[in-house]
Amino acid sequence: MGQRKIRLGIVGVGGVGAGRVKNAAETPEAEVTAVCDLNAKAVEDAQKLCPNAQAFSDAEKLFASGQCEAVLLNLPHFLHQPLGTAALQAGLHVLVEKPMAIRIGECDKMLAAAKKAGKLLTVHHQKRITQRHVVNLMRNGELGPLVRATYISNSVRNNKYYRTGAWRGTWKYEGGGVLINQAIHDIDALLNVTGQVAEVRARLDNLFHDHEVEDTCTAALEYANGATGTFVANVSSFSPTNVVEYETERGAIQFGKPIKLGRLDGGVYDFYDAGDEAEMFAKKPGLTWQDFPEAEPFEPGSLVRDFVLAVRDGRKPLVDPEGAREAVHFFNALVLSHFLQKPMRLPLDPAQVDEVFDALAAGKWKLARRFKAPASVGA
Ligand SMILES: NC(=O)c1ccc[n+]([C@@H]2O[C@H](COP(=O)([O-])OP(=O)(O)OC[C@H]3O[C@@H](n4cnc5c(N)ncnc54)[C@H](O)[C@@H]3O)[C@@H](O)[C@H]2O)c1
């Protein structure tokens, strides 16, 4: 394969984009030829790292400039679909930040544009790297079918964080709260291991934030094979209790440091379908645990380099856009389940998703903050 450098454009070079500029500048197979942001200072800073990059303040002009063959899009969520699609239509390969978009219909537009243009489309879901070996183990069938998935992701953001950008904490521009921003990584990681769910029942809450979106999600999951799951995600919790566990017919995987792999030394049906109590306990399988090391550490520039090499070598990127679309699909199902107050079976109808998200963007439903400081605090 040729060793030429891939000419990269970067749109959105403030915020996380500043880090992506550094990642791209440190990618030996790439040359940053164009940078774009509405914020002139962010562009100036990017040009300090990439002095040969042409500056733009209009993404569409960058796409049409002929300066680059591939772009990184590090933008507020509501821009992922329109600018992602425009870049693909301009004949550019695209690595868009997570989430792929806010709604499945938007993801489908992007997928169709990529297909039509014959260009790569991928999404910055970095958890795909660190759990690759777990996914392989689950998929090779050695542990048998999934029985239960337990995923609890706790973190915290304060109100000032949501004031760092007018797009944050809004249904219209961010597309939601913890689920579409922080927990979309967890959703992608969960689905990468288990595959898509068949049904979700969710409740969303806003416990501590002065915004209209969720900071808390509690959901029950059902898979097509009858397996069940729990998905909890918060930016309202100081608890360090993050639980990621997959139980199967023949064992279990527990995420921690290190990841642990447990194997049952007997059959679960010999136990469940045994006769009397004595026979039942005689047939109770033991679970033997072993450490299952991290697949490989995540280096901040790994997915930028993976994208660049995929473009150069004409191979698939590590993160498939169809999988990233399924993370958005799951997120959409959680939101619909809460606001329509019913279990949602997948696949969802994109028109129904649009209806609910249009209503949310128009301010029909807001999640009001539930806990507030007592009057004496700060007095
Ligand atoms: N992968 C990760 O771990 C990770 C971490 C943080 C953020 N993100 C994602 O990165 C994206 C950006 O988030 P952020 O926190 O950097 O946001 P941000 O608001 O801090 O930065 C967005 C940048 O985009 C620029 N911008 C906005 N509209 C533009 C337009 N039309 N044309 C050109 N530039 C424009 C802004 O000026 C700003 O510099 C989001 O999708 C977010 O979810 C990913």
The ligand as an SDF file (V2000), in Angstrom:
LIG
                    3D

 44 48  0  0  0  0  0  0  0  0999 V2000
  -14.7080   10.9300   22.7970 N   0  0  0  0  0  0  0  0  0  0  0  0
  -14.7210   11.5850   23.9320 C   0  0  0  0  0  0  0  0  0  0  0  0
  -14.2670   11.0980   24.9680 O   0  0  0  0  0  0  0  0  0  0  0  0
  -15.2780   12.9730   23.9700 C   0  0  0  0  0  0  0  0  0  0  0  0
  -14.9610   13.8360   25.0130 C   0  0  0  0  0  0  0  0  0  0  0  0
  -15.5310   15.1220   25.0070 C   0  0  0  0  0  0  0  0  0  0  0  0
  -16.4030   15.4960   23.9860 C   0  0  0  0  0  0  0  0  0  0  0  0
  -16.7000   14.6040   23.0030 N   0  0  0  0  0  0  0  0  0  0  0  0
  -17.6180   14.9760   21.9060 C   0  0  0  0  0  0  0  0  0  0  0  0
  -16.9920   15.9830   21.1280 O   0  0  0  0  0  0  0  0  0  0  0  0
  -17.9850   16.8350   20.5590 C   0  0  0  0  0  0  0  0  0  0  0  0
  -17.6570   18.2770   20.9520 C   0  0  0  0  0  0  0  0  0  0  0  0
  -17.7360   18.3850   22.3440 O   0  0  0  0  0  0  0  0  0  0  0  0
  -16.8970   19.5000   23.1300 P   0  0  0  0  0  0  0  0  0  0  0  0
  -17.0280   19.1700   24.5590 O   0  0  0  0  0  0  0  0  0  0  0  0
  -15.5590   19.6500   22.5350 O   0  0  0  0  0  0  0  0  0  0  0  0
  -17.7770   20.7940   22.7680 O   0  0  0  0  0  0  0  0  0  0  0  0
  -17.3180   22.3220   22.8250 P   0  0  0  0  0  0  0  0  0  0  0  0
  -18.5650   23.1210   22.7930 O   0  0  0  0  0  0  0  0  0  0  0  0
  -16.3780   22.5190   23.9690 O   0  0  0  0  0  0  0  0  0  0  0  0
  -16.4990   22.5200   21.4870 O   0  0  0  0  0  0  0  0  0  0  0  0
  -17.1360   22.5000   20.2290 C   0  0  0  0  0  0  0  0  0  0  0  0
  -16.2970   23.3260   19.2570 C   0  0  0  0  0  0  0  0  0  0  0  0
  -16.9840   23.3290   18.0100 O   0  0  0  0  0  0  0  0  0  0  0  0
  -17.0120   24.6810   17.5300 C   0  0  0  0  0  0  0  0  0  0  0  0
  -18.1500   24.8710   16.6530 N   0  0  0  0  0  0  0  0  0  0  0  0
  -19.4670   24.9230   16.9930 C   0  0  0  0  0  0  0  0  0  0  0  0
  -20.2370   25.0820   15.8920 N   0  0  0  0  0  0  0  0  0  0  0  0
  -19.3830   25.1070   14.8290 C   0  0  0  0  0  0  0  0  0  0  0  0
  -19.5780   25.2300   13.4350 C   0  0  0  0  0  0  0  0  0  0  0  0
  -20.7850   25.3480   12.8910 N   0  0  0  0  0  0  0  0  0  0  0  0
  -18.4810   25.2230   12.6480 N   0  0  0  0  0  0  0  0  0  0  0  0
  -17.2370   25.1130   13.1740 C   0  0  0  0  0  0  0  0  0  0  0  0
  -17.0010   25.0010   14.5010 N   0  0  0  0  0  0  0  0  0  0  0  0
  -18.0730   24.9780   15.3180 C   0  0  0  0  0  0  0  0  0  0  0  0
  -17.0620   25.5380   18.7880 C   0  0  0  0  0  0  0  0  0  0  0  0
  -16.6540   26.8590   18.5400 O   0  0  0  0  0  0  0  0  0  0  0  0
  -16.1240   24.7630   19.7060 C   0  0  0  0  0  0  0  0  0  0  0  0
  -14.7840   25.1710   19.5290 O   0  0  0  0  0  0  0  0  0  0  0  0
  -19.3080   16.3330   21.0880 C   0  0  0  0  0  0  0  0  0  0  0  0
  -19.8420   15.4540   20.1540 O   0  0  0  0  0  0  0  0  0  0  0  0
  -18.9380   15.5870   22.3500 C   0  0  0  0  0  0  0  0  0  0  0  0
  -19.8700   14.5940   22.7020 O   0  0  0  0  0  0  0  0  0  0  0  0
  -16.1360   13.3920   22.9630 C   0  0  0  0  0  0  0  0  0  0  0  0
  1  2  1  0
  2  3  2  0
  2  4  1  0
  4  5  1  0
  4 44  2  0
  5  6  2  0
  6  7  1  0
  7  8  2  0
  8  9  1  0
  8 44  1  0
  9 10  1  0
  9 42  1  0
 10 11  1  0
 11 12  1  0
 11 40  1  0
 12 13  1  0
 13 14  1  0
 14 15  2  0
 14 16  1  0
 14 17  1  0
 17 18  1  0
 18 19  2  0
 18 20  1  0
 18 21  1  0
 21 22  1  0
 22 23  1  0
 23 24  1  0
 23 38  1  0
 24 25  1  0
 25 26  1  0
 25 36  1  0
 26 27  1  0
 26 35  1  0
 27 28  2  0
 28 29  1  0
 29 30  1  0
 29 35  2  0
 30 31  1  0
 30 32  2  0
 32 33  1  0
 33 34  2  0
 34 35  1  0
 36 37  1  0
 36 38  1  0
 38 39  1  0
 40 41  1  0
 40 42  1  0
 42 43  1  0
M  CHG  2   8   1  16  -1
M  END
$$$$
